[in-house]
């Protein structure tokens, strides 16, 4: 079995951002919505930089209007993930895109997504769990609504809460109320930091929000004291190398700091972020990392062990996924 064929765990996946372009184009065609401006001539998502990526992302979401749309989307995402060897995935779901933050509407969307996840688990042997996210550039007040949706639906399937969006808007601490609300509901916590925000944004996220995982976090490599703090606090980084390269944080995989962070003793995992936007898959991430750093099956098994330990799931699910990882 090659490195790319190994079973995999993915902890950092944006639900709408994982929508295959063909799926979005088909849905737009069915609804007679013109999205031609967000695709390249060969049908891929088209964006210039991170800010433009966010606008294209939100434009694609315009066709995702009903629970049934999200049921179909979830099946499409899990079929793609399973084809790339993923056996367990956590997906970021925003109530802002699923009912506009209204709790009753959110529950309808969530039921449709869970129904699709259950079907995929039966047919594809892949497990999905939901991490509800607020969107940073929508502001702290809207984040409170998302946190309330998360708290009211917390349980075996909705297991975490986090924040995505534009890191340049406000501070991590501005969203403390939302994270405290989610924590009180028993949800595990993560947030995006240390991508464009620099190492200080990681330190702030850990200290102000009390998260146990950081989405990206790669800029921590610039601060030795922060690296030691991440190790001491046992914080896990949800690293998305392909995404970081496409968005220009690093010129290529060999320059990416994931290997250095791992060598320092930081808990790192591998994910795709928004795979069709960044022209990647979990298979490709494994292949590129193997080529860049000489990592073999033992290295990736260790990364998956780290991811499994950091997963926001119950112990029965963790044991079931562990058995899938051992089928090599």
C-alpha positions in Angstrom: 0.0 0.0 0.0 1.4 3.4 -1.0 1.4 6.4 1.3 -1.5 8.0 -0.6 -3.6 4.9 -0.2 -3.4 4.8 3.6 -6.6 5.4 5.6 -6.8 9.0 6.7 -8.4 11.3 9.3 -9.3 14.9 8.4 -10.1 17.5 11.0 -10.3 20.7 9.1 -12.8 20.8 6.2 -15.2 23.6 5.4 -18.5 22.1 4.3 -19.4 24.6 1.6 -15.8 24.9 0.6 -15.6 21.2 -0.1 -18.4 21.5 -2.7 -17.2 20.1 -6.0 -17.4 22.8 -8.7 -19.5 20.5 -10.9 -22.0 20.1 -8.1 -22.3 23.9 -7.6 -22.6 24.5 -11.4 -25.4 21.8 -11.6 -27.3 23.3 -8.7 -27.0 26.7 -10.2 -28.3 25.4 -13.5 -31.3 23.7 -11.8 -32.1 27.0 -10.1 -31.3 29.2 -13.1 -28.7 31.2 -11.1 -25.8 32.7 -13.0 -22.5 32.0 -11.3 -20.3 32.2 -14.4 -18.1 34.8 -12.9 -16.7 32.5 -10.2 -15.4 29.8 -12.5 -12.4 29.4 -14.8 -13.0 28.5 -18.5 -12.3 24.8 -17.6 -14.9 24.9 -14.7 -12.7 25.3 -11.6 -13.2 28.0 -8.9 -11.5 31.2 -9.9 -10.0 33.6 -7.4 -7.0 36.0 -7.1 -6.2 36.1 -3.4 -7.6 35.3 0.0 -10.1 38.2 0.1 -11.3 37.3 -3.4 -11.5 33.6 -2.3 -13.9 34.6 0.5 -16.2 36.4 -2.0 -16.1 33.5 -4.5 -16.8 31.1 -1.6 -19.8 33.1 -0.5 -21.1 33.5 -4.1 -21.0 29.7 -4.5 -23.0 29.4 -1.3 -25.8 31.4 -2.9 -27.1 28.2 -4.6 -27.2 26.3 -1.4 -30.6 27.4 -0.1 -32.5 24.4 1.3 -31.9 21.5 3.6 -32.2 19.2 0.6 -29.3 21.1 -1.1 -27.2 20.4 1.9 -28.2 16.8 2.0 -27.0 16.3 -1.6 -23.9 18.4 -0.9 -23.0 16.2 2.1 -23.2 13.0 0.0 -21.1 14.5 -2.7 -18.4 15.6 -0.1 -18.3 12.2 1.6 -18.1 10.3 -1.7 -15.1 12.4 -2.6 -13.5 12.0 0.9 -14.0 8.3 1.0 -12.5 7.9 -2.5 -9.4 9.6 -1.1 -9.2 7.1 1.8 -10.7 9.3 4.5 -12.3 7.2 7.2 -13.2 9.9 9.7 -13.9 13.6 9.0 -15.0 16.7 10.9 -16.7 19.3 8.9 -17.2 23.0 9.7 -20.8 24.0 9.4 -22.0 27.6 9.7 -25.6 28.4 10.7 -25.1 31.6 8.7 -25.2 29.5 5.6 -27.8 27.0 6.9 -30.9 29.1 7.8 -29.2 32.5 8.4 -28.6 31.8 12.1 -32.3 31.0 12.9 -32.4 28.0 15.3 -35.4 26.3 13.9 -34.1 26.5 10.3 -30.7 25.4 11.5 -32.2 22.2 13.0 -33.9 21.4 9.6 -30.6 21.8 7.8 -28.7 19.8 10.4 -31.2 16.9 10.2 -30.7 16.8 6.4 -26.9 16.8 6.8 -26.9 14.1 9.5 -29.2 12.0 7.3 -26.7 12.1 4.5 -23.9 11.4 6.9 -25.7 8.3 8.2 -26.3 7.1 4.6 -22.6 7.6 3.7 -21.4 5.7 6.8 -23.6 2.7 5.9 -22.5 2.7 2.3 -18.9 4.1 2.4 -17.7 3.3 5.9 -16.8 6.9 6.6 -17.8 8.8 9.8 -18.6 12.5 9.8 -19.0 14.8 12.8 -20.0 18.5 12.8 -18.1 21.5 14.2 -20.4 24.5 14.2 -18.5 27.7 13.2 -19.2 31.4 13.4 -17.8 33.6 10.6 -15.4 36.2 12.0 -16.1 38.9 9.5 -19.8 38.7 10.2 -19.0 40.1 13.7 -19.4 39.1 17.3 -23.2 39.6 17.5 -23.8 37.2 14.7 -21.3 34.8 16.3 -23.5 34.7 19.4 -26.4 33.4 17.2 -24.2 30.7 15.8 -23.0 29.7 19.2 -26.6 29.4 20.4 -27.4 27.2 17.4 -24.4 25.1 18.4 -25.3 24.9 22.1 -28.9 23.9 21.3 -27.9 21.0 19.1 -24.8 19.8 20.9 -24.5 16.1 21.3 -23.1 13.0 19.7 -23.0 14.5 16.2 -22.5 18.2 16.8 -19.4 17.9 18.9 -17.4 21.2 18.5 -17.5 24.9 17.9 -15.1 27.1 16.1 -14.5 30.2 14.0 -13.4 30.8 10.4 -13.4 33.8 8.2 -11.2 36.8 7.7 -8.5 37.0 10.5 -8.0 40.7 10.0 -11.4 41.6 11.4 -11.4 42.3 15.2 -9.6 40.1 17.7 -10.1 36.6 18.9 -11.1 38.0 22.3 -14.1 39.8 20.7 -15.7 36.4 20.3 -15.2 35.2 23.8 -19.0 35.2 24.7 -19.7 32.8 21.8 -16.9 30.4 22.8 -17.9 30.5 26.5 -21.5 29.6 25.4 -20.3 26.7 23.4 -18.0 25.5 26.1 -20.8 25.5 28.7 -22.8 23.3 26.3 -20.0 20.7 26.4 -18.6 21.5 23.0 -14.9 21.2 22.1 -13.3 24.3 20.8 -11.1 25.3 17.8 -10.5 28.5 15.9 -8.6 29.7 12.8 -5.4 31.6 13.8 -1.8 31.9 12.7 -2.6 31.8 9.0 -2.6 35.4 8.0 -2.8 36.8 11.5 0.7 35.9 12.6 1.9 34.1 15.8 0.3 36.5 18.2 -3.1 35.5 16.9 -2.4 31.9 17.9 -1.3 33.0 21.4 -4.5 35.2 21.8 -6.7 32.3 20.6 -5.2 29.9 23.2 -5.3 32.4 26.0 -8.5 34.3 25.3 -10.7 31.6 23.9 -9.2 28.5 25.6 -9.3 26.4 22.5 -7.6 23.0 22.3 -7.1 23.0 18.6 -6.0 25.7 16.1 -7.0 25.9 12.5 -3.8 26.3 10.6 -1.5 27.8 13.3 1.5 27.5 11.1 2.8 31.0 11.8 3.7 29.7 15.3 7.0 28.6 13.7 8.1 32.2 14.0 7.9 32.3 17.8 9.9 29.9 19.9 8.1 30.8 23.1 4.7 30.2 21.4 5.9 26.8 20.3 6.7 25.8 23.8 3.3 27.1 25.0 1.5 25.0 22.4 3.4 21.9 23.5 2.8 22.6 27.2 -0.9 23.2 26.6 -1.1 20.1 24.3 -2.8 22.2 21.6 -3.2 20.5 18.2 -2.7 22.3 14.9 -5.1 21.5 12.0 -2.5 22.1 9.3 -3.6 22.4 5.6 -0.3 22.6 3.6 -1.8 22.7 0.1 -4.1 25.6 1.1 -1.2 27.5 2.6 0.8 27.1 -0.6 -2.0 28.1 -3.0 -2.7 31.2 -0.9 0.9 32.2 -0.9 1.9 31.8 2.7 4.8 29.5 1.5 6.2 29.0 -2.0 6.0 25.2 -2.0 5.6 22.2 0.2 9.3 21.9 1.0 9.2 25.4 2.5 6.1 24.6 4.6 6.8 24.5 8.4 4.7 21.4 9.2 7.8 19.2 9.5 9.7 21.7 11.7 6.7 22.1 13.9 6.4 18.3 14.3 10.1 18.0 14.9 9.8 20.6 17.8 7.1 18.4 19.4 3.9 20.3 18.4 0.9 18.2 17.7 0.2 18.5 14.0 -2.4 17.0 11.7 -3.1 17.1 7.9 -6.3 18.4 6.2 -7.4 20.0 2.9 -9.3 23.1 4.1 -11.4 23.8 1.0 -10.1 21.1 -1.4 -11.6 22.0 -4.8 -10.7 25.7 -4.3 -7.1 24.7 -3.5 -6.8 22.0 -6.2 -6.1 19.3 -3.6 -7.3 16.1 -2.0 -6.2 14.1 1.0 -4.4 11.7 -1.3 -2.5 14.6 -2.8 -1.6 16.1 0.6 -0.1 12.8 1.6 1.8 12.4 -1.7 3.2 16.0 -1.6 4.2 15.7 2.0 5.9 12.3 1.4 7.8 13.8 -1.5 8.8 17.0 0.4 9.9 15.4 3.6 10.5 11.8 2.9 7.7 10.8 5.3 6.7 7.1 5.1 3.7 5.0 6.3 5.0 5.1 9.9 5.1 9.0 9.8 1.6 9.2 8.5 0.3 6.6 11.0 1.7 8.8 13.7 0.0 11.9 12.2 -3.3 9.9 12.2 -2.8 8.9 15.8 -2.4 12.5 16.7 -5.6 13.4 14.7 -7.6 10.6 16.3 -6.6 11.7 19.8 -7.6 15.3 18.9 -10.8 14.4 17.2 -14.0 15.9 18.7 -15.9 12.6 19.0 -17.0 10.2 21.8 -14.9 7.2 22.8 -17.0 4.6 21.1 -16.6 6.5 17.8 -12.8 6.8 18.4 -12.5 3.1 19.0 -14.4 2.3 15.8 -12.3 4.7 13.7 -9.1 3.3 15.2 -10.0 -0.2 13.9 -10.4 1.4 10.4 -7.0 2.9 10.6 -5.5 -0.5 11.4 -6.8 -2.1 8.2 -3.6 -1.6 6.3 
